[in-house]
């Protein structure tokens, strides 16, 4: 039994050594050239923020402040943590605002609540 285990161990070690040295060959072919890889997709330049971006940021901050204070005063949320995403809410209503009729009552209300500029 001991001899059989020793024989199996020797065969495994020999197989590992052979595998290790199988990749080691002498070659005088010179240096291997690395192929040039070209990207499949052309990188897109990120647009630079404009003055309008500052207006959007300011409007989102004002909306978040207003909504937080409105929720904070509500008795339903007293002594509770308040968690919401003002950016998500503002973005959803901005899409609604853009898709709605300009100059209508709904558009005016959305614009005033979310502090959108005309």
Residue frames as a rotation matrix with the C-alpha (Angstrom) as fourth column:
UNK 1
0.572 0.820 0.000 0.00
0.820 -0.572 0.000 0.00
0.000 0.000 -1.000 0.00
UNK 2
0.504 -0.479 -0.718 2.82
0.105 -0.791 0.602 2.35
-0.857 -0.379 -0.348 0.94
UNK 3
-0.571 -0.758 0.317 4.72
0.365 0.112 0.924 1.45
-0.736 0.643 0.213 -2.23
UNK 4
-0.134 0.620 0.773 1.67
0.988 0.019 0.156 2.11
0.082 0.785 -0.615 -4.37
UNK 5
0.824 0.426 -0.373 1.15
0.491 -0.865 0.099 5.61
-0.281 -0.265 -0.923 -2.82
UNK 6
0.079 -0.890 -0.449 4.84
0.024 -0.448 0.894 6.40
-0.997 -0.081 -0.014 -3.35
UNK 7
-0.614 -0.282 0.737 4.63
0.669 0.310 0.676 5.27
-0.419 0.908 -0.002 -6.98
UNK 8
0.358 0.822 0.443 1.54
0.924 -0.381 -0.039 7.45
0.136 0.423 -0.896 -7.60
UNK 9
0.746 -0.139 -0.651 3.27
0.204 -0.884 0.422 10.45
-0.634 -0.447 -0.631 -5.96
UNK 10
-0.327 -0.945 -0.011 6.37
0.187 -0.076 0.980 9.94
-0.927 0.318 0.201 -8.14
UNK 11
-0.391 0.258 0.883 4.27
0.917 0.187 0.352 9.75
-0.074 0.948 -0.310 -11.31
UNK 12
0.717 0.697 -0.029 2.38
0.697 -0.717 -0.015 12.93
-0.031 -0.009 -0.999 -10.39
UNK 13
0.439 -0.643 -0.627 5.64
0.022 -0.690 0.723 14.78
-0.898 -0.332 -0.289 -9.66
UNK 14
-0.575 -0.669 0.472 7.13
0.453 0.220 0.864 13.59
-0.681 0.710 0.177 -12.94
UNK 15
0.034 0.686 0.727 4.02
0.994 -0.099 0.047 14.74
0.104 0.721 -0.685 -14.82
UNK 16
0.853 0.268 -0.448 4.23
0.376 -0.910 0.173 18.20
-0.361 -0.316 -0.877 -13.20
UNK 17
-0.005 -0.940 -0.340 7.94
0.015 -0.340 0.940 18.55
-1.000 0.000 0.016 -14.04
UNK 18
-0.571 -0.177 0.802 7.32
0.738 0.318 0.595 17.49
-0.361 0.931 -0.051 -17.64
UNK 19
0.457 0.824 0.334 4.44
0.886 -0.455 -0.091 19.95
0.077 0.337 -0.938 -17.95
UNK 20
0.681 -0.249 -0.689 6.59
0.166 -0.863 0.476 22.75
-0.713 -0.439 -0.546 -16.53
UNK 21
-0.303 -0.933 -0.194 9.48
-0.087 -0.176 0.981 22.15
-0.949 0.314 -0.028 -18.93
UNK 22
-0.037 0.347 0.937 7.28
0.878 0.459 -0.135 21.47
-0.477 0.818 -0.322 -21.98
UNK 23
0.889 0.449 0.094 6.90
0.443 -0.790 -0.424 25.20
-0.116 0.418 -0.901 -22.61
UNK 24
0.492 -0.791 -0.363 10.64
-0.387 -0.573 0.722 25.92
-0.779 -0.215 -0.588 -22.32
UNK 25
0.606 -0.338 0.720 12.20
0.740 0.571 -0.355 25.63
-0.291 0.748 0.596 -25.76
UNK 26
-0.305 -0.783 -0.542 15.17
0.285 -0.618 0.733 27.37
-0.909 0.069 0.411 -27.30
UNK 27
0.560 0.521 0.644 14.29
0.789 -0.098 -0.606 29.62
-0.253 0.848 -0.466 -30.22
UNK 28
-0.533 -0.768 -0.355 16.35
0.523 -0.628 0.576 31.98
-0.666 0.122 0.736 -32.34
UNK 29
0.034 0.650 0.759 13.38
0.990 -0.126 0.063 33.53
0.137 0.749 -0.648 -34.12
UNK 30
-0.773 -0.335 0.539 14.12
0.275 -0.942 -0.192 36.94
0.572 0.000 0.820 -32.58
UNK 31
-0.891 0.447 -0.078 11.75
-0.114 -0.386 -0.916 39.11
-0.439 -0.807 0.395 -30.60
UNK 32
-0.434 0.838 0.332 8.05
0.899 0.426 0.099 38.48
-0.059 0.342 -0.938 -30.94
UNK 33
-0.912 0.158 0.379 6.12
-0.034 -0.949 0.314 41.44
0.410 0.273 0.870 -32.35
UNK 34
-0.633 0.743 -0.217 3.08
0.385 0.058 -0.921 42.53
-0.672 -0.666 -0.322 -30.40
UNK 35
-0.421 0.524 0.741 0.05
0.848 -0.063 0.527 42.98
0.322 0.850 -0.417 -32.65
UNK 36
-0.985 0.158 0.067 -1.55
-0.169 -0.963 -0.212 46.42
0.031 -0.220 0.975 -32.77
UNK 37
-0.462 0.882 -0.093 -5.08
0.880 0.442 -0.176 46.34
-0.114 -0.163 -0.980 -31.44
UNK 38
-0.889 0.259 0.377 -7.55
-0.110 -0.921 0.373 48.93
0.444 0.290 0.848 -32.70
UNK 39
-0.749 0.654 0.107 -10.69
-0.100 0.048 -0.994 49.69
-0.655 -0.755 0.029 -30.67
UNK 40
-0.610 0.615 0.500 -14.00
0.792 0.461 0.400 48.58
0.015 0.640 -0.768 -32.13
UNK 41
0.554 0.832 -0.026 -15.78
0.827 -0.547 0.129 51.68
0.093 -0.093 -0.991 -30.84
UNK 42
-0.276 -0.605 0.747 -14.62
0.453 -0.767 -0.454 55.26
0.848 0.213 0.486 -31.28
UNK 43
-0.539 0.055 -0.840 -14.43
0.824 -0.171 -0.540 57.07
-0.174 -0.984 0.047 -27.93
UNK 44
0.317 0.739 0.595 -17.10
0.709 -0.601 0.369 59.73
0.630 0.305 -0.714 -27.46
UNK 45
-0.777 -0.562 0.283 -16.13
0.276 -0.709 -0.649 63.13
0.565 -0.426 0.706 -26.12
UNK 46
-0.164 0.700 -0.695 -18.09
0.978 0.023 -0.208 64.15
-0.129 -0.714 -0.688 -23.05
UNK 47
0.240 0.291 0.926 -19.89
0.528 -0.840 0.127 67.47
0.815 0.458 -0.355 -23.57
UNK 48
-0.823 -0.560 -0.093 -18.68
0.426 -0.501 -0.754 70.34
0.375 -0.660 0.651 -21.48
UNK 49
-0.089 0.805 -0.587 -21.13
0.947 -0.115 -0.301 71.74
-0.310 -0.583 -0.751 -18.93
UNK 50
-0.439 0.032 0.898 -22.74
0.526 -0.801 0.286 74.96
0.729 0.597 0.334 -20.05
UNK 51
-0.879 0.184 0.439 -24.45
-0.410 -0.763 -0.500 77.81
0.243 -0.619 0.747 -18.29
UNK 52
0.083 0.981 -0.177 -27.72
-0.719 0.182 0.671 75.87
0.690 0.072 0.720 -18.60
UNK 53
-0.018 -0.155 -0.988 -26.25
0.383 0.911 -0.150 73.05
0.924 -0.381 0.043 -16.52
UNK 54
-0.938 -0.335 -0.087 -25.73
0.223 -0.391 -0.893 75.45
0.265 -0.857 0.441 -13.63
UNK 55
-0.488 0.841 0.232 -29.40
-0.824 -0.532 0.195 76.48
0.288 -0.096 0.953 -13.91
UNK 56
0.269 0.575 -0.773 -30.52
-0.290 0.813 0.504 72.85
0.918 0.088 0.386 -13.78
UNK 57
-0.435 -0.512 -0.740 -28.34
0.565 0.485 -0.667 72.14
0.701 -0.709 0.078 -10.74
UNK 58
-0.969 0.087 0.232 -29.69
-0.218 -0.743 -0.633 75.20
0.117 -0.664 0.739 -8.94
UNK 59
-0.128 0.988 -0.082 -33.29
-0.849 -0.066 0.525 74.23
0.513 0.137 0.847 -9.79
UNK 60
0.162 0.139 -0.977 -32.71
0.125 0.979 0.160 70.68
0.979 -0.148 0.141 -8.48
UNK 61
-0.782 -0.498 -0.375 -31.24
0.447 -0.030 -0.894 71.98
0.434 -0.867 0.246 -5.24
UNK 62
-0.781 0.544 0.306 -34.16
-0.615 -0.755 -0.227 74.35
0.107 -0.366 0.924 -4.69
UNK 63
0.145 0.857 -0.494 -36.68
-0.634 0.464 0.618 71.60
0.759 0.223 0.611 -5.44
UNK 64
-0.142 -0.275 -0.951 -34.94
0.427 0.850 -0.310 69.15
0.893 -0.450 -0.003 -3.06
UNK 65
-0.971 -0.239 -0.003 -34.89
0.124 -0.492 -0.862 71.78
0.205 -0.837 0.508 -0.31
UNK 66
-0.469 0.868 0.161 -38.58
-0.850 -0.493 0.185 72.61
0.240 -0.050 0.970 -0.80
UNK 67
0.237 0.585 -0.776 -39.67
-0.355 0.796 0.491 68.96
0.904 0.159 0.396 -0.90
UNK 68
-0.480 -0.489 -0.728 -37.62
0.485 0.544 -0.685 68.01
0.731 -0.682 -0.024 2.16
UNK 69
-0.988 0.091 0.124 -39.09
-0.154 -0.631 -0.761 70.83
0.009 -0.771 0.637 4.22
UNK 70
-0.164 0.978 -0.132 -42.61
-0.881 -0.085 0.466 70.01
0.444 0.193 0.875 3.05
UNK 71
0.202 0.195 -0.960 -42.19
0.026 0.979 0.204 66.36
0.979 -0.066 0.193 4.04
UNK 72
-0.741 -0.582 -0.334 -40.51
0.363 0.071 -0.929 67.30
0.564 -0.810 0.159 7.31
UNK 73
-0.806 0.475 0.353 -43.52
-0.589 -0.702 -0.401 69.38
0.057 -0.531 0.845 8.37
UNK 74
0.022 0.849 -0.528 -45.99
-0.606 0.431 0.668 66.57
0.795 0.305 0.524 7.57
UNK 75
0.146 0.118 0.982 -47.17
-0.969 0.217 0.118 64.70
-0.199 -0.969 0.146 10.69
UNK 76
0.964 0.240 -0.118 -47.08
-0.264 0.922 -0.282 61.41
0.041 0.303 0.952 8.79
UNK 77
0.476 -0.862 -0.176 -43.28
0.307 0.351 -0.885 61.65
0.824 0.367 0.431 8.58
UNK 78
0.530 -0.260 0.807 -42.68
-0.745 -0.598 0.296 62.96
0.406 -0.758 -0.511 12.11
UNK 79
0.235 -0.567 0.789 -39.81
-0.777 0.378 0.503 61.17
-0.584 -0.732 -0.352 13.87
UNK 80
0.737 -0.040 0.674 -38.97
0.344 0.881 -0.324 59.15
-0.581 0.471 0.663 10.75
UNK 81
-0.454 -0.883 -0.118 -36.04
0.169 -0.215 0.962 59.12
-0.875 0.417 0.247 8.39
UNK 82
0.700 0.632 -0.333 -36.86
-0.173 -0.303 -0.937 60.76
-0.693 0.714 -0.102 5.07
UNK 83
-0.483 -0.836 0.261 -35.19
0.073 0.259 0.963 59.31
-0.873 0.484 -0.064 2.00
UNK 84
0.720 0.649 0.243 -35.97
0.307 0.015 -0.951 60.35
-0.622 0.760 -0.189 -1.56
UNK 85
-0.363 -0.827 0.429 -34.15
0.786 -0.024 0.618 61.06
-0.501 0.562 0.658 -4.81
UNK 86
0.252 0.498 -0.829 -34.84
0.024 -0.860 -0.509 64.64
-0.967 0.108 -0.229 -5.86
UNK 87
-0.609 -0.543 -0.578 -32.86
-0.566 -0.213 0.796 64.15
-0.555 0.812 -0.178 -9.07
UNK 88
-0.905 0.301 0.300 -35.02
0.409 0.808 0.424 61.20
-0.115 0.506 -0.855 -10.17
UNK 89
0.015 0.967 -0.254 -38.24
0.767 -0.174 -0.617 63.03
-0.641 -0.185 -0.745 -9.35
UNK 90
0.102 -0.047 -0.994 -37.08
-0.270 -0.963 0.017 66.19
-0.957 0.267 -0.111 -11.09
UNK 91
-0.856 -0.470 -0.213 -35.94
-0.344 0.212 0.915 64.26
-0.385 0.857 -0.344 -14.18
UNK 92
-0.638 0.685 0.353 -39.26
0.736 0.676 0.019 62.43
-0.226 0.272 -0.935 -14.47
UNK 93
0.341 0.817 -0.464 -41.23
0.602 -0.569 -0.560 65.65
-0.722 -0.089 -0.686 -14.23
UNK 94
-0.280 -0.493 -0.824 -38.85
-0.410 -0.714 0.567 67.42
-0.868 0.496 -0.002 -16.64
UNK 95
-0.976 -0.024 0.218 -39.75
0.168 0.559 0.812 64.78
-0.141 0.829 -0.542 -19.23
UNK 96
-0.149 0.989 -0.001 -43.44
0.942 0.142 -0.305 65.28
-0.301 -0.046 -0.952 -18.46
UNK 97
0.194 0.152 -0.969 -43.00
0.142 -0.982 -0.125 69.05
-0.971 -0.114 -0.212 -18.70
UNK 98
-0.676 -0.542 -0.500 -41.25
-0.411 -0.287 0.866 68.81
-0.612 0.790 -0.028 -22.09
UNK 99
-0.906 0.343 0.249 -43.92
0.422 0.678 0.602 66.45
0.038 0.650 -0.759 -23.42
UNK 100
-0.094 0.930 -0.355 -46.84
0.827 -0.125 -0.548 68.54
-0.554 -0.345 -0.758 -22.20
UNK 101
0.447 0.368 0.816 -48.45
0.782 -0.604 -0.156 71.56
0.435 0.707 -0.557 -23.74
UNK 102
-0.676 -0.725 -0.131 -46.37
0.719 -0.611 -0.333 74.71
0.161 -0.319 0.934 -23.34
UNK 103
-0.856 0.287 0.430 -48.11
-0.271 -0.957 0.100 77.58
0.440 -0.031 0.897 -21.69
UNK 104
0.101 0.926 -0.363 -50.82
0.069 0.358 0.931 75.41
0.992 -0.119 -0.027 -20.14
UNK 105
0.618 0.240 0.749 -51.76
-0.676 -0.324 0.662 75.36
0.402 -0.915 -0.038 -16.47
UNK 106
0.966 -0.260 0.005 -50.00
0.230 0.862 0.452 72.03
-0.122 -0.435 0.892 -15.85
UNK 107
0.297 -0.901 0.315 -46.79
0.729 0.002 -0.684 73.25
0.616 0.433 0.658 -17.47
UNK 108
0.137 -0.198 0.971 -46.87
-0.332 -0.932 -0.143 76.43
0.933 -0.303 -0.194 -15.38
UNK 109
0.840 0.232 0.490 -47.37
-0.533 0.192 0.824 74.43
0.097 -0.954 0.285 -12.17
UNK 110
0.791 -0.612 -0.026 -44.56
0.612 0.791 0.013 72.01
0.013 -0.026 1.000 -12.98
UNK 111
0.128 -0.771 0.624 -42.26
0.460 -0.511 -0.726 74.90
0.878 0.380 0.289 -13.87
UNK 112
0.300 0.011 0.954 -43.01
-0.602 -0.774 0.198 76.70
0.740 -0.634 -0.226 -10.58
UNK 113
0.956 0.088 0.281 -42.66
-0.279 0.571 0.772 73.62
-0.092 -0.816 0.571 -8.34
UNK 114
0.659 -0.724 0.204 -39.43
0.722 0.685 0.103 72.42
-0.214 0.079 0.974 -9.94
UNK 115
0.427 -0.465 -0.775 -37.99
-0.024 -0.863 0.505 75.93
-0.904 -0.196 -0.379 -10.45
UNK 116
-0.054 -0.387 0.920 -37.58
0.929 0.317 0.188 75.38
-0.365 0.866 0.342 -14.21
UNK 117
-0.543 -0.146 -0.827 -36.76
-0.083 -0.971 0.225 78.44
-0.835 0.191 0.515 -16.27
UNK 118
0.578 0.812 -0.075 -38.95
-0.089 -0.029 -0.996 79.44
-0.811 0.583 0.056 -19.21
